[in-house]
Amino acid sequence: MSGYTHLFIPGPTNIPEQVRQAMNLPMEDMRSPRFPELTLPLFADLKKIFKNENGRVFIYPSSGTGAWEAAMTNVLSPGDRVLMSRFGQFSHLWVDMAERLGFEVDCLDMEWGTGVPVELYAERLAADKAHRIKAVFVTHNETATGVTSDVAAVRTALDACGHPALLFVDGVSSIGSIDFRQDEWRIDCAVSGSQKGFMLPAGLGFLSVSQKALETAKTARHMRCYFSFDDMIKTNDIGYFPYTPPTQLLRGLRAALDLIFDEGLENIFARHHHLANGVRAAVSAWGLRLCATEPKWHSDTVSAIRLPEGIDGAEVIRHAFHTYKTSLGSGLSKVAGKVFRIGHLGSLNEVMVLGALSAAELTLLDCGVAVEPGSGVGAAIRQFRSTATATTAKAA
């Protein structure tokens, strides 16, 4: 088949040509005297993405999962009680890691399609008079179900009862794409990865930590080695790493950050919301439903779309790939075979989203879903044009 293969999964995302070219260079000496000219500005600029002025950012040669582990093993101690919730595959994996690392996990199991249960968190925290809960965990954007949770509301719940627990946030598929304010929301550990809104290949785990977390880490007793804050700080402060870093990914990160700053974070958030609204309009026009059970949970980076009874989601994914050279996201774990996902984050515009919707619509028709040809794409076009018209009128 001729033409490009199209990528519309929620990560890895499409890589801008400027970023690809920035990584296409000969290998370099990661211990050269000039290497800090690259790395020190990277640390400073990553803090701007997290909106963290007072703490510091670590860059690990890992996926976001590695940054999860770094946060827990550096800041917490074995047996610490942590409050978590599970409502999708990635929040489940975070709970699983916490249990396997030896923490006492108070896990609230919620319906998949909902998000962090702020009211239940508030009840647990208010009842914890002895302050046994050492950390509260929030999956900001559950990639498996297309659900975004309210991090600011969790901070409010902590403050309302004067609870000193640390606040940990998984922002792998949100940071750089959805509004995120580490200092304002007083988040102690914020995790992300290179392959989502940062528009890079997988391979860099980002961990942004507060001063409170850094102080707590000094007395934390969990074993750590590869992810040790102490080892990283000693070398990062002079522009190096305690082990061989992925130099080409760091060059790509420089180019990606430049693109982000050129567009502006607030403009990026608005673009993602605009594109997501187009996808949601298409889903409604198809007569289908999102996995997210209410509009308050709708994600601006990924939509998980429920399929009618009798339609196999795995076959939808296979058909789109083999027939239309388009990668759509599959359903995971509890929603495997029941949903397909469209990732709408990173380097993306209206025409690219319309391509994803066209491929999805063709596939749905081929797989026996009774949608009106052109209905979803047409609805997205109308949504995009109405928003653009309103924006133009306001500017005029």
C-alpha positions as CSV (number, residue, x, y, z in Angstrom):
1,M,0.0,0.0,0.0
2,S,1.2,3.5,-0.8
3,G,1.2,6.5,1.4
4,Y,2.1,7.1,5.0
5,T,1.2,5.0,8.0
6,H,-0.8,7.3,10.3
7,L,-0.3,7.4,14.0
8,F,-3.2,8.3,16.2
9,I,-2.5,6.5,19.4
10,P,-2.1,8.4,22.7
11,G,1.6,7.9,22.7
12,P,4.1,7.6,21.3
13,T,2.9,10.6,19.4
14,N,3.9,12.2,16.1
15,I,7.4,13.7,16.1
16,P,7.8,17.1,14.5
17,E,10.4,17.2,11.7
18,Q,12.5,19.8,13.6
19,V,12.7,17.4,16.5
20,R,13.6,14.4,14.3
21,Q,16.3,16.4,12.6
22,A,17.7,17.6,15.9
23,M,18.3,13.9,16.9
24,N,19.9,13.0,13.6
25,L,23.5,13.8,14.5
26,P,26.7,12.0,15.3
27,M,27.2,10.6,18.8
28,E,28.8,13.1,21.2
29,D,30.9,13.0,24.4
30,M,28.5,13.2,27.3
31,R,31.5,14.2,29.5
32,S,32.8,16.9,27.3
33,P,33.4,20.4,28.8
34,R,30.6,21.7,26.6
35,F,27.9,19.2,27.5
36,P,26.5,21.4,30.3
37,E,25.7,24.0,27.7
38,L,23.0,21.6,26.6
39,T,21.9,20.1,29.9
40,L,21.7,23.0,32.3
41,P,19.2,25.0,30.2
42,L,17.1,21.8,29.8
43,F,16.7,21.4,33.5
44,A,15.7,25.1,33.8
45,D,13.3,25.0,30.9
46,L,11.6,21.7,32.0
47,K,10.7,23.4,35.3
48,K,8.8,26.0,33.2
49,I,6.7,23.3,31.7
50,F,5.7,21.9,35.1
51,K,5.3,25.5,36.5
52,N,7.8,24.6,39.2
53,E,9.9,27.6,40.3
54,N,11.0,26.4,43.7
55,G,11.9,22.7,43.3
56,R,13.9,20.8,40.7
57,V,13.5,18.5,37.7
58,F,15.1,15.1,37.1
59,I,15.6,13.6,33.7
60,Y,15.9,9.8,33.8
61,P,16.8,7.5,30.9
62,S,13.5,5.6,31.3
63,S,9.8,5.7,30.5
64,G,7.4,7.5,32.8
65,T,7.2,4.3,34.8
66,G,10.8,4.8,35.8
67,A,9.9,8.3,37.1
68,W,7.0,6.8,39.1
69,E,9.5,4.5,40.8
70,A,12.0,7.3,41.3
71,A,9.3,9.4,43.1
72,M,8.3,6.6,45.4
73,T,11.6,5.1,46.3
74,N,13.3,8.5,47.0
75,V,10.6,10.2,48.9
76,L,8.8,7.4,50.8
77,S,9.9,4.7,53.2
78,P,9.0,1.0,53.3
79,G,5.6,0.5,55.0
80,D,4.4,4.1,54.5
81,R,0.7,4.3,54.1
82,V,-0.4,5.9,50.8
83,L,-3.9,6.8,49.5
84,M,-4.5,5.9,45.8
85,S,-7.4,5.2,43.4
86,R,-7.8,2.8,40.5
87,F,-10.1,3.6,37.6
88,G,-8.0,2.5,34.5
89,Q,-5.0,0.5,33.4
90,F,-2.4,3.1,34.3
91,S,-3.8,4.0,37.7
92,H,-3.9,0.3,38.3
93,L,-0.2,-0.1,37.3
94,W,0.7,2.7,39.7
95,V,-1.1,0.9,42.5
96,D,0.6,-2.3,41.6
97,M,4.0,-0.7,41.8
98,A,3.3,0.8,45.2
99,E,2.2,-2.6,46.5
100,R,5.3,-4.4,45.1
101,L,7.6,-1.7,46.5
102,G,6.3,-2.5,50.0
103,F,4.0,0.5,50.8
104,E,0.7,0.1,52.7
105,V,-1.8,1.0,50.0
106,D,-5.3,2.3,50.7
107,C,-6.8,1.8,47.2
108,L,-10.2,3.1,46.3
109,D,-11.5,1.1,43.3
110,M,-13.8,3.2,41.1
111,E,-15.8,2.6,37.9
112,W,-13.6,2.7,34.8
113,G,-14.7,5.9,33.0
114,T,-14.7,8.0,36.2
115,G,-11.7,9.6,37.8
116,V,-10.1,10.4,41.2
117,P,-12.9,10.3,43.9
118,V,-12.1,13.7,45.5
119,E,-15.0,13.4,48.0
120,L,-13.8,9.9,49.2
121,Y,-10.2,11.2,49.4
122,A,-11.5,14.1,51.6
123,E,-13.3,11.6,53.9
124,R,-10.2,9.4,54.2
125,L,-7.9,12.3,55.0
126,A,-10.3,13.9,57.5
127,A,-10.5,10.6,59.3
128,D,-6.7,10.2,59.4
129,K,-6.2,12.1,62.7
130,A,-2.8,10.4,63.3
131,H,-1.6,11.4,59.8
132,R,-0.6,7.9,58.9
133,I,-1.2,8.6,55.2
134,K,2.2,9.9,54.0
135,A,1.2,10.5,50.4
136,V,-1.9,11.0,48.2
137,F,-1.6,9.8,44.6
138,V,-3.5,11.3,41.6
139,T,-3.6,10.0,38.1
140,H,-4.2,13.3,36.3
141,N,-5.1,11.8,33.0
142,E,-6.0,8.1,32.7
143,T,-4.9,7.3,29.2
144,A,-6.7,4.0,29.1
145,T,-10.2,5.5,29.5
146,G,-9.8,9.1,28.4
147,V,-10.4,10.6,31.8
148,T,-8.9,13.7,33.4
149,S,-9.2,14.3,37.1
150,D,-9.2,17.5,39.2
151,V,-5.8,17.8,40.8
152,A,-6.6,21.2,42.3
153,A,-9.6,19.7,44.1
154,V,-7.4,17.1,45.8
155,R,-5.1,19.9,47.0
156,T,-8.1,21.7,48.4
157,A,-9.2,18.5,50.2
158,L,-5.8,18.2,51.8
159,D,-5.8,21.8,52.9
160,A,-9.3,21.7,54.2
161,C,-8.4,19.2,56.9
162,G,-4.8,20.4,57.4
163,H,-3.3,17.1,56.3
164,P,0.5,17.1,55.7
165,A,0.5,14.2,53.2
166,L,2.6,14.7,50.1
167,L,0.8,15.0,46.8
168,F,2.0,12.8,43.9
169,V,0.7,13.2,40.4
170,D,1.0,11.1,37.3
171,G,0.9,13.6,34.4
172,V,2.4,11.3,31.7
173,S,-0.3,12.0,29.2
174,S,-1.3,15.5,30.5
175,I,1.8,17.6,31.3
176,G,2.6,19.8,28.3
177,S,-0.9,19.3,26.8
178,I,-3.4,20.1,29.6
179,D,-3.3,22.9,32.2
180,F,-0.9,21.9,35.0
181,R,0.4,24.1,37.8
182,Q,2.8,22.4,40.2
183,D,3.6,25.3,42.5
184,E,0.0,26.6,42.6
185,W,-1.4,23.2,43.4
186,R,1.5,22.4,45.7
187,I,2.3,19.1,44.0
188,D,5.3,17.4,45.5
189,C,6.2,14.8,42.8
190,A,4.9,15.2,39.2
191,V,5.7,12.5,36.7
192,S,5.8,12.7,32.9
193,G,7.4,11.1,29.9
194,S,9.0,12.1,26.6
195,Q,6.6,10.3,24.3
196,K,3.4,12.2,24.8
197,G,3.0,16.0,24.8
198,F,6.8,16.4,24.6
199,M,6.7,15.0,21.1
200,L,9.7,12.7,21.4
201,P,10.4,9.0,21.3
202,A,9.9,7.1,24.5
203,G,13.0,6.9,26.7
204,L,13.0,10.0,29.0
205,G,11.2,10.0,32.3
206,F,10.7,13.4,33.8
207,L,10.2,13.9,37.6
208,S,9.5,17.4,38.9
209,V,9.8,17.6,42.7
210,S,9.0,20.3,45.3
211,Q,11.4,21.5,48.0
212,K,9.2,19.6,50.5
213,A,9.8,16.4,48.7
214,L,13.5,17.0,48.5
215,E,13.7,17.6,52.2
216,T,11.6,14.5,52.9
217,A,13.9,12.4,50.7
218,K,16.8,13.2,53.0
219,T,15.3,10.9,55.7
220,A,13.4,8.5,53.5
221,R,14.6,4.9,54.0
222,H,13.6,3.1,50.8
223,M,16.5,1.4,48.9
224,R,17.3,3.0,45.6
225,C,20.3,3.1,43.2
226,Y,19.7,3.9,39.6
227,F,17.0,6.4,40.5
228,S,18.8,8.0,43.4
229,F,18.2,11.7,43.9
230,D,21.5,12.1,45.6
231,D,23.5,10.6,42.7
232,M,21.5,12.7,40.2
233,I,21.9,16.0,42.1
234,K,25.7,15.6,42.5
235,T,26.1,15.4,38.7
236,N,23.1,17.3,37.4
237,D,24.2,20.4,39.3
238,I,27.3,20.6,37.1
239,G,25.5,19.5,33.9
240,Y,26.2,15.8,33.8
241,F,24.6,12.5,34.7
242,P,25.7,9.6,37.0
243,Y,25.5,7.2,34.0
244,T,25.5,7.4,30.2
245,P,22.5,9.6,29.2
246,P,20.7,9.3,25.8
247,T,22.4,12.3,24.2
248,Q,20.3,12.3,21.0
249,L,17.1,12.3,23.0
250,L,18.4,15.3,24.9
251,R,19.1,17.1,21.7
252,G,15.5,16.2,20.6
253,L,14.2,17.5,23.9
254,R,15.9,20.9,23.3
255,A,14.2,21.2,19.9
256,A,10.8,20.1,21.4
257,L,11.0,22.6,24.2
258,D,11.8,25.4,21.7
259,L,8.6,24.4,19.8
260,I,6.6,24.4,23.0
261,F,7.8,27.9,24.0
262,D,7.3,29.2,20.5
263,E,3.6,28.2,20.6
264,G,3.2,29.0,24.3
265,L,1.8,26.7,26.9
266,E,-1.6,28.4,27.2
267,N,-2.0,28.3,23.4
268,I,-1.1,24.6,23.5
269,F,-3.8,23.9,26.1
270,A,-6.4,25.7,24.0
271,R,-5.4,23.8,20.9
272,H,-5.7,20.5,22.6
273,H,-9.2,21.5,23.9
274,H,-10.2,22.6,20.5
275,L,-9.1,19.4,18.8
276,A,-10.7,17.2,21.5
277,N,-14.0,19.0,21.0
278,G,-13.9,18.1,17.4
279,V,-13.4,14.4,18.3
280,R,-16.2,14.5,20.8
281,A,-18.5,16.0,18.2
282,A,-17.7,13.2,15.8
283,V,-18.3,10.5,18.5
284,S,-21.7,12.1,19.2
285,A,-22.6,12.2,15.5
286,W,-21.8,8.5,15.2
287,G,-24.2,7.7,17.9
288,L,-21.5,6.3,20.1
289,R,-20.4,7.1,23.7
290,L,-17.1,7.9,25.3
291,C,-15.8,5.7,28.0
292,A,-15.6,8.8,30.2
293,T,-19.0,8.7,32.0
294,E,-19.6,12.4,32.3
295,P,-18.3,15.6,30.6
296,K,-16.4,16.6,33.7
297,W,-14.1,13.6,33.1
298,H,-13.5,14.3,29.4
299,S,-9.8,14.3,28.4
300,D,-8.3,16.7,26.0
301,T,-5.5,14.3,25.0
302,V,-7.2,11.0,24.3
303,S,-10.8,9.8,23.7
304,A,-11.7,6.2,24.5
305,I,-14.8,5.4,22.4
306,R,-17.2,2.6,23.4
307,L,-18.2,0.2,20.7
308,P,-21.7,-1.3,20.3
309,E,-22.4,-4.8,21.6
310,G,-21.1,-7.5,19.2
311,I,-18.3,-5.3,17.7
312,D,-14.8,-6.5,18.6
313,G,-12.5,-3.6,19.4
314,A,-9.5,-5.7,18.6
315,E,-10.8,-6.3,15.1
316,V,-11.5,-2.6,14.7
317,I,-7.8,-1.8,15.5
318,R,-6.6,-4.6,13.2
319,H,-8.8,-3.4,10.3
320,A,-7.8,0.2,10.6
321,F,-4.1,-0.8,10.5
322,H,-4.2,-3.3,7.7
323,T,-6.8,-1.6,5.5
324,Y,-6.1,2.1,6.1
325,K,-2.5,2.1,7.4
326,T,-3.8,3.9,10.5
327,S,-2.9,3.1,14.1
328,L,-5.7,3.7,16.6
329,G,-5.3,2.9,20.3
330,S,-6.7,-0.4,21.6
331,G,-8.7,-1.0,24.7
332,L,-6.7,-2.2,27.7
333,S,-7.5,-4.6,30.5
334,K,-11.2,-4.2,31.7
335,V,-12.1,-2.3,28.5
336,A,-10.1,-4.5,26.1
337,G,-12.3,-5.3,23.0
338,K,-14.9,-2.8,24.2
339,V,-13.3,0.5,23.2
340,F,-10.9,2.0,20.7
341,R,-9.0,5.1,21.4
342,I,-8.0,8.2,19.4
343,G,-5.0,10.0,20.7
344,H,-5.2,13.8,20.0
345,L,-2.1,15.2,21.7
346,G,1.3,16.5,20.8
347,S,2.1,17.8,17.3
348,L,-1.4,17.8,15.8
349,N,-3.8,20.1,13.9
350,E,-7.3,20.0,12.6
351,V,-6.5,18.3,9.3
352,M,-4.6,15.5,11.1
353,V,-7.5,14.9,13.5
354,L,-9.9,14.8,10.5
355,G,-7.7,12.1,9.0
356,A,-8.0,10.1,12.2
357,L,-11.7,10.5,12.2
358,S,-12.0,9.5,8.5
359,A,-10.0,6.3,9.1
360,A,-12.1,5.5,12.2
361,E,-15.3,6.2,10.3
362,L,-14.3,4.0,7.4
363,T,-13.3,1.2,9.8
364,L,-16.5,1.4,11.8
365,L,-18.5,1.1,8.6
366,D,-16.4,-1.8,7.4
367,C,-16.8,-3.6,10.8
368,G,-20.6,-3.3,10.7
369,V,-21.2,-0.3,12.9
370,A,-24.3,1.6,11.7
371,V,-22.9,5.1,11.3
372,E,-23.9,7.6,8.6
373,P,-21.0,8.0,6.2
374,G,-19.5,11.5,6.7
375,S,-21.4,12.1,9.9
376,G,-18.5,12.2,12.3
377,V,-16.1,14.0,10.0
378,G,-18.8,16.5,9.1
379,A,-19.6,17.1,12.8
380,A,-15.9,17.7,13.6
381,I,-15.6,20.2,10.7
382,R,-18.6,22.1,11.9
383,Q,-17.1,22.1,15.4
384,F,-13.7,23.3,14.2
385,R,-15.3,26.0,12.1
386,S,-17.6,27.3,14.8
387,T,-14.8,27.6,17.2
388,A,-12.5,29.3,14.6
389,T,-15.3,31.7,13.7
390,A,-15.9,32.6,17.3
391,T,-12.2,33.2,17.9
392,T,-11.8,35.3,14.7
393,A,-14.8,37.4,15.7
394,K,-13.4,38.0,19.2
395,A,-10.0,39.0,17.8
396,A,-11.7,41.4,15.3
